[in-house]
Each structure stands twice: as structure tokens, then as C-alpha cells.
């Protein structure tokens, strides 16, 4: 591989339980298995470094699972493993996902020593009954306490995630949640519409008739309320579900949406370098066994042709409020650029996209048709009708 990984992701697959809406790969936390995993991650990074370029990340993101759920020694070892294997001269942002109530002075000290400067808290709701209903293992008091702990440790770049239309949550509760979130004085927040994922506990609850999910109109309305509330707090929407004060956008996620390269380590982690893509084994035991035996941890690999690669990267750009400049995106082939422009003009007439100063972006209605826009951009796409 001739490309350094400018954006690095590490997956920590351990949780203390399963949230009812979640299907991300995770397993119950076990100290012995977690210790083997942390060392396996280091082994995978070493293998990458032997066969690729030095890791000079601009951003690092440690997600899960619940990275902050590791015990203090393992948490510190994880950060040390990563920090010792990178060239940090270009590093501007290092994020760790955390569950409220799991931070300790020791973990915060390890973050500070390693260079972590951003924490994203999985909050999701701000009433204890709602948190319990969806399987979260923290309280509202834990949220405020964790934010205070992080700030006291010198980490000011803090974000929280919220989910709209959780079961049993009224419009009044949602507005109360947003107002409480805005009162935290955050630089960044995310608000997602509830998605019923196949295989989730929530899908089974719906099948048993335990609740009826919100319809599309309700979801749109609740997210519009979120946008207005966050705007009053100085947090402007810069992506479908993300809001920030100017200059406090998540640089790591912006890299994905702007079509940049990234490399992922850990079970189920995905990577994209140049035209090559791969995804690691989505099983911690198989992942650890592969690293310990020197086997390849990738479950699948593929190499895209130039048009497919540039188009896939472009698609993500439409998630951003800034939109995309088609002509400047990755130096497209003239024929492909012509196809893009033709598709955009057709979608503009339908009110799905708009153009301002040479940049195309989705309209408010167009956000509902992001998949349609993506399909239109594919090479040799033949429009319906």
C-alpha cells in the first residue's frame, strides 16, 4: 500500500449490555477477552505498518461498543498501543466514544497523556425511564457528571448523541430533552431519527405489538424541532444529523463525507485506501485468533475501478450542508462529469437538489430521497422512465 492512513478508526467491540435499537457488532465485556483483543489490535497495526506506509493520521476515532467501558489498565494500554504506532505530527483530532458514567480520573488522565481531545457521549435520551426502556445503562445524572468530569480534565470538545422518536417518547419529552441538551453548553451534538434495524431487539418488540414506530412525517417534524432548538443554542446543522458551532465540526466524520481515505483496526472495522476497500472479521474471537496466528484479519477485499471509486466517495458528500462541487471532486472523467450534471439538473427540476455558487446539495425535501440521488450518480445509471 502506498497511501498513509490520514484518518484512523479503531473498534472496541465490548458493551455491558445491548440497547434495544442497536445491531452494531458488540459482545459482553470480559476482562480476559478484552485484554487479548487490545493486544491483537496492536498486532494488526504492526502488520499494517510492515506492509504499508507509516500511519500519519489527521484524525483518530475510537468507537464501539463502549471504548470507555474498558477497565483503567486496559484503557490506558489501548491508547498507548495506538499512540506508539503513529506519527502524530499531523494529528488534529482524537475522539473517543464514551458511555456516561464510565469515565474515571485514571481514564481521563490516560486520554490526556495520549493526546485525546474530543469525547462523544452516547446519551440518546434525557429521562431515566426512557433510558431504561431502550436498554441504556446510565442515568441522566451520569450525563451531567461525565460532562463536568471531562471539562475538569481539560477536554472541552464534547458531543452528545440523541435519538428522536424512541418508543414512549412524546413530543413534549423530545422538546424537554433538546432544551436540556442545549443547556449543557456543548460545541457539538447529533440527533438521529430512530431506525428499526433488522435483527434488533426493537424489531422483535414491534413484531410482538409492544409499540408502533413513528411514521415518516413525525420523524421529519421531530428532527426539524431539533434543528431549530440547536440553532438557538448556536449549533448549526452541517450534516443530516450533526450540529456544531462554527469550527467545532467532527473532522473525522467530515473526512468520511468528503470522500477521504481511512483505515480501520479491530473486528468489523472497515478501511478504504485508494481504490482498495476491506472489512475485518466481524467476530472478536476469530479476529484475535487470526492476529495471533499471523493470518489476514480481513473478511473481504475488493478493488474498485476509477469511476466507481470516485462516485462512491461523491455520494457521501450529499449528506453535508455544504454540498459538493462536481467538477472539483476527484478530477472526474469528462463523460462521468457530464452524467452527473445531467442527473443533477433533472433532480433540480424535481426539487430534490439545488445549486449555489457551483455546489450541489440536497434540499430539505431532498434529504428524504438521498438514496435516489446516490443511485442517479452511479456510472452508466439509466434514469427510470
Secondary structure, DSSP 8 states (H G I E B T S, - for coil): -----SEEEEEE-EESS--TT--SS-EE--HHHHHHHHHHHHHHHHHHHHHS-----SEEEEEES-GGGS-HHHHHHHHHHHHTTS-GGG--EEEEEE-TT---HHHHHHHHHHT--EEEEEEE-SSHHHHHHTT----HHHHHHHHHHHHHTT--EEEEEEEET-TT--HHHHHHHHHHHHHT--SEEEEEE----TTSHHHHHHHTTS-----HHHHHHHHHHHHHHHHHTT-EEEETTEEE-TT-S-HHHHHHHTT--BEEESTT-EEEETTEEEEE-S-HHHHHHHHHHT---EEEEEE--HHHHHHHHHHHHTTBTT-B-GGGSS---HHHHHHHHHHHHHHHHTTSEEEETTEEEE-TTGGGGHHHHHHHHSTT-----
